[in-house]
Amino acid sequence: MIEPWNDANLQPPPVNTCSSETSADVKDLRHICNNIILILSRQSPLHREGAVFSRLVYKYDKKFRHDIGYRYFKKVNIGLKRYLAIKLLKDIENFVGILPEKNNDYLPTRQMLEYILVRLMTFSKIMVRICICTKQAAIFYLNRVKNGESYWMSLTPYALLSRIWSLSLVLTKHAVRWYNSLHQYVNQLQIKGLNFLPENYTLPDNLELWLNMKNLDCFGRFEWSQKHGVEIDLSLDDDNDIGIFENLLGHVNKLCEDNQEIDLGLTVNEKRDTQQLDIGETKIDHGEAVSRDTFNMLLNCQTKKQAIVCKHDINGIKDTPTLETFLHKEEIYRNENNAMSLTNHLSFMQWESLKRALNNLRNTSGNKNIEKKIKNIWKEKCEDCLY
């Protein structure tokens, strides 16, 4: 059987009033309902974020249909649609319209209040679902930003998910407070007609415990299956009566003693081998005499080669042509995995970001302060990525 809060086709009970034997605080009940109406009527920021959300899903549904983060992104959109479909504000307004202006013997029936509480349960469940899905989707987009993929298709969804997560979390806390405030009036109202709730079904006394709000931060975490096995030395497991620290020291000392015994054995064998060797006459190669002119000529050739090798450097860029030559060489070195490449530590997206920033300097008029600008960009997008 589907629970009432999870039934999308749940029909409201008939609008009716009946005399109450116990006196209920109508003023406080009206104040709670007016507070709900006031807060729900001011959710235009959430509606705007939902409109932007639906437009992104509509525009890029085919382009990112195989992306895992985008699949969780679509789940948030489904949750927002269900939030708009429950129309909780209209139900609260209908209930407030039946409340008397002052304390009166005729009050709304218990079935009508139970319907409002069930709608609040549905509302809170949808908000919790949105919180969990936004957190799961944000994990993928945040990892892309950390990896250097800071283009708009990573930053825009992450910012949108962050705002929706904060708004939905606040509405969840409001729903818990509204439910706990209205639940105390259930026993003060009378039943008239058929029961609204099914048999053997009771409403929770505390919505916070029913939603498990204390563990809300733990929801939505992935249990990754890509876990590497860790091999544990069984000798470290003998810590019944000895502390872990002493057991580790004993294990290290034992390894050191084994290494010393191996070293002693090697030295003894080396001495025996040296005693068996026959020492013969040593021949010393004194080389060949070379004139000073030929020596200087060879030395100059080596320095020229080193200068040619070290020519690929960021400090050698003085103007736009040298910048173009540097980028062309760096692209070749990266494709060949050459050791001459200065950006081997950068990922593809980080290299593209650095190249785009340097290419923008080529379009600027003149070469004024181009060296200083290149060094600033290089430090920000290349050298800082090493740490």
C-alpha positions in Angstrom: 0.0 0.0 0.0 1.3 3.4 -0.9 1.7 5.7 2.1 -0.4 8.9 2.0 2.5 11.2 1.8 3.8 9.3 -1.3 0.5 9.3 -3.1 0.5 11.7 -6.1 -3.3 11.3 -6.5 -4.2 12.0 -2.9 -7.6 13.7 -2.8 -8.4 16.3 0.0 -11.2 15.6 2.5 -14.4 17.5 2.2 -14.5 21.0 3.6 -16.5 20.8 6.8 -16.7 22.2 10.3 -17.9 20.6 13.6 -18.2 21.7 17.2 -15.2 21.0 19.3 -15.5 19.8 22.9 -12.1 21.2 23.9 -11.1 24.8 23.4 -8.4 25.2 20.8 -6.2 28.3 20.5 -7.5 29.5 17.2 -5.4 32.7 17.3 -2.1 30.6 17.5 -3.3 28.2 14.8 -4.1 31.1 12.5 -0.7 32.7 13.2 1.1 29.4 12.3 -0.8 29.1 9.0 -0.2 32.8 8.1 3.5 32.3 8.7 3.5 29.3 6.3 1.6 31.4 3.7 4.1 34.3 4.1 7.2 32.2 3.6 5.8 30.1 0.7 4.6 33.2 -1.1 8.1 34.6 -1.1 9.9 31.7 -2.9 10.5 33.7 -6.2 14.3 33.1 -5.9 13.8 29.4 -5.9 11.3 29.6 -8.8 13.9 31.7 -10.8 16.6 29.1 -10.2 14.2 26.4 -11.2 13.4 28.2 -14.4 17.2 28.5 -15.3 17.6 24.9 -14.3 14.9 23.7 -16.7 16.3 25.8 -19.6 19.8 24.2 -19.1 18.3 20.8 -19.1 16.2 21.5 -22.2 19.1 23.0 -24.1 21.9 20.5 -23.3 20.0 17.3 -22.8 21.3 15.6 -25.9 24.8 17.0 -25.6 25.5 15.7 -22.1 23.2 12.8 -22.0 26.0 10.3 -21.3 27.6 12.4 -18.5 27.2 11.0 -15.0 27.0 14.4 -13.3 24.4 15.5 -15.7 22.2 12.6 -14.8 22.1 13.6 -11.2 21.6 17.2 -12.5 18.4 16.0 -14.1 17.2 14.4 -10.9 17.2 17.8 -9.2 15.1 19.2 -12.0 12.5 16.4 -11.5 12.4 17.2 -7.8 11.8 20.9 -8.5 8.9 19.9 -10.8 7.3 17.8 -8.1 7.7 20.7 -5.6 5.7 22.9 -7.9 3.1 20.2 -8.5 2.0 19.7 -4.9 0.6 23.3 -4.5 1.0 23.4 -0.7 0.3 27.2 -0.6 -3.3 26.7 -2.0 -4.1 24.0 0.5 -3.0 26.2 3.4 -5.0 29.1 2.1 -8.1 26.9 1.9 -7.6 25.7 5.5 -7.1 29.3 6.8 -10.3 30.4 5.1 -12.4 28.1 7.4 -10.8 29.2 10.6 -13.0 31.5 12.7 -11.9 35.0 13.5 -12.2 34.4 17.2 -12.6 31.4 19.5 -15.7 29.6 18.3 -17.3 26.3 18.9 -17.1 25.4 15.2 -13.7 24.5 13.9 -12.3 22.6 10.9 -12.4 18.8 11.1 -9.5 16.7 12.1 -9.4 15.2 8.6 -8.6 18.6 7.1 -5.7 19.2 9.5 -4.4 15.6 8.8 -4.4 16.4 5.1 -2.3 19.5 5.7 0.2 17.5 7.8 0.4 14.9 5.0 1.1 17.6 2.5 3.9 19.0 4.7 5.4 15.5 4.9 5.4 15.3 1.1 6.9 18.8 0.9 9.7 18.0 3.3 10.5 14.7 1.6 10.8 16.5 -1.8 13.1 19.1 -0.2 15.3 16.4 1.3 15.5 14.6 -2.0 16.5 17.9 -3.7 19.2 18.4 -1.1 20.7 14.9 -1.6 20.6 15.1 -5.4 22.2 18.6 -5.5 25.0 17.3 -3.3 25.6 14.3 -5.5 25.6 16.3 -8.7 27.8 19.0 -7.2 30.5 16.4 -6.5 31.2 15.8 -10.2 31.2 19.4 -11.2 33.4 20.4 -8.3 36.0 17.7 -9.3 36.1 19.2 -12.8 36.8 22.6 -11.4 39.6 21.2 -9.2 41.1 19.5 -12.2 41.4 22.8 -14.0 38.3 22.5 -16.2 36.9 25.9 -15.1 34.9 26.6 -18.2 31.3 27.8 -18.0 29.7 24.3 -18.3 31.3 23.3 -15.0 31.0 26.6 -13.1 27.4 27.5 -14.1 25.8 24.1 -12.9 27.9 24.1 -9.8 26.8 27.6 -8.8 23.2 26.8 -9.6 23.3 23.6 -7.6 24.8 25.5 -4.6 22.0 28.0 -4.5 19.2 25.4 -4.9 20.8 23.3 -2.1 20.8 26.3 0.3 17.2 27.3 -0.5 15.9 23.7 -0.2 17.7 23.1 3.1 16.1 26.2 4.6 12.7 25.2 3.4 13.2 21.7 4.9 13.9 23.2 8.3 10.8 25.4 8.0 8.7 22.4 7.1 9.9 20.6 10.2 8.9 23.5 12.4 5.5 24.0 10.8 4.6 20.3 11.1 5.6 20.1 14.8 3.6 23.3 15.5 0.4 22.0 13.8 0.6 18.4 15.0 -0.3 19.4 18.6 -3.8 20.5 17.4 -4.7 17.1 15.9 -6.2 15.8 19.1 -8.1 19.1 19.8 -10.2 18.8 16.6 -13.1 16.4 16.1 -13.6 13.8 13.4 -16.7 14.1 11.2 -17.5 11.5 8.6 -15.0 8.9 7.3 -11.4 8.7 8.4 -9.0 10.3 6.1 -6.0 8.2 7.0 -5.9 4.5 6.4 -6.2 2.0 9.2 -3.2 1.3 11.4 -1.5 4.4 10.0 -0.4 7.1 12.4 1.2 10.4 11.7 4.8 10.9 13.1 4.9 13.0 16.3 8.2 14.6 15.3 9.0 15.2 11.7 12.7 15.8 12.4 13.1 12.3 13.6 11.1 10.9 10.8 13.3 12.6 8.2 16.5 11.8 10.2 17.6 15.4 9.9 20.7 14.8 12.1 22.2 12.6 9.5 21.2 14.7 6.5 24.9 15.6 5.9 25.8 11.9 5.6 23.2 11.3 2.9 24.2 11.5 -0.7 27.8 10.2 -0.3 29.1 7.7 -2.8 30.6 4.4 -1.8 33.2 4.1 -4.5 34.0 0.6 -5.6 37.4 1.5 -7.0 39.3 0.7 -3.7 42.8 -0.7 -3.8 43.5 -3.6 -1.5 46.0 -2.9 1.4 48.4 -5.6 2.3 48.9 -5.8 6.1 51.9 -7.5 7.6 50.7 -10.2 10.0 53.6 -9.6 12.3 52.1 -6.2 13.2 48.9 -7.9 14.5 50.4 -9.4 17.7 49.4 -6.5 19.9 47.5 -8.4 22.6 49.4 -7.2 25.6 51.8 -4.8 24.0 50.9 -1.4 22.6 50.9 -0.6 18.9 53.8 1.8 19.2 56.0 -0.7 20.9 55.0 -3.4 18.4 56.0 -1.2 15.5 59.4 -0.4 17.2 60.0 -4.1 17.6 59.2 -4.8 14.0 61.6 -2.0 12.8 64.4 -3.2 15.1 64.0 -6.7 13.7 64.2 -5.5 10.1 67.4 -3.5 11.0 69.0 -6.6 12.6 68.3 -8.6 9.4 69.8 -5.9 7.3 73.0 -5.8 9.4 73.4 -9.5 9.2 73.1 -9.3 5.4 75.7 -6.5 5.2 78.1 -8.4 7.4 77.8 -11.5 5.2 78.5 -9.4 2.1 81.6 -7.8 3.6 83.1 -11.1 4.6 82.5 -12.5 1.1 84.1 -9.4 -0.5 87.2 -9.8 1.7 87.6 -13.3 0.6 87.3 -12.4 -3.1 89.8 -9.6 -2.8 92.3 -12.0 -1.1 92.1 -14.5 -4.0 92.7 -11.8 -6.7 96.2 -11.4 -8.2 97.4 -7.9 -8.3 99.1 -7.3 -11.6 100.8 -4.3 -13.2 98.5 -1.3 -13.6 98.5 0.5 -16.9 97.8 4.2 -16.8 96.6 6.0 -19.9 98.1 9.4 -20.0 96.1 10.5 -23.1 97.5 12.5 -26.0 98.9 16.0 -26.0 96.5 18.6 -27.5 97.4 22.1 -28.5 95.7 25.0 -26.8 94.0 26.3 -30.0 92.3 22.9 -30.6 91.2 22.8 -27.0 89.6 26.2 -27.1 87.8 25.4 -30.4 86.3 22.2 -28.9 85.2 24.2 -25.8 83.5 26.8 -27.9 81.5 24.2 -29.8 80.2 22.7 -26.6 79.0 26.0 -25.2 77.2 26.8 -28.5 75.4 23.5 -28.4 74.3 24.2 -24.8 73.1 27.7 -25.8 71.1 26.2 -28.6 69.5 23.6 -26.3 68.6 26.1 -23.6 67.1 28.5 -26.1 63.5 27.2 -25.4 62.7 29.2 -22.4 59.9 31.6 -21.3 62.5 34.3 -20.6 63.4 34.3 -24.3 60.0 35.8 -25.4 60.5 39.5 -26.2 57.7 40.2 -28.7 54.8 38.6 -30.6 56.8 36.6 -33.1 58.9 35.0 -30.4 55.7 34.2 -28.5 54.2 32.5 -31.5 57.5 30.4 -32.0 57.5 29.5 -28.3 53.9 28.2 -28.4 54.5 26.3 -31.6 57.6 24.5 -30.2 55.9 23.8 -26.9 52.9 22.2 -28.7 55.3 19.9 -30.6 57.3 19.0 -27.5 54.1 18.2 -25.6 52.8 15.9 -28.4 56.1 14.1 -28.5 56.4 13.8 -24.7 59.8 15.5 -25.0 61.8 16.4 -21.9 62.3 19.9 -23.4 58.6 20.6 -22.8 58.0 23.1 -19.9 54.4 22.2 -19.4 54.5 18.4 -19.0 52.9 18.7 -15.5 49.8 20.4 -16.9 46.7 18.6 -17.9 45.1 19.1 -21.4 42.5 21.6 -20.1 45.2 23.5 -18.1 47.5 23.7 -21.1 44.6 25.0 -23.3 43.8 27.6 -20.7 47.4 28.8 -20.6 47.7 28.8 -24.4 44.4 30.8 -24.8 45.7 33.4 -22.3 49.0 33.8 -24.1 47.3 33.9 -27.5 45.2 36.8 -26.3 48.4 38.8 -25.9 49.1 38.4 -29.6 46.0 40.4 -30.5 46.9 43.4 -28.4 48.5 46.3 -30.2 52.2 46.9 -29.6 54.7 45.0 -27.5 54.6 47.3 -24.5 54.9 45.4 -21.2 54.4 42.1 -23.0 57.2 40.4 -21.1 55.7 41.4 -17.7 52.3 40.1 -18.8 53.7 36.8 -20.1 55.5 36.2 -16.8 52.4 36.9 -14.7 50.3 34.5 -16.8 53.0 31.9 -16.7 53.4 32.1 -12.9 49.6 31.9 -12.4 48.7 29.1 -14.9 51.9 27.1 -15.0 54.2 27.5 -12.0 51.5 27.7 -9.4 50.1 24.3 -10.6 53.2 22.5 -9.4 52.1 22.9 -5.8 
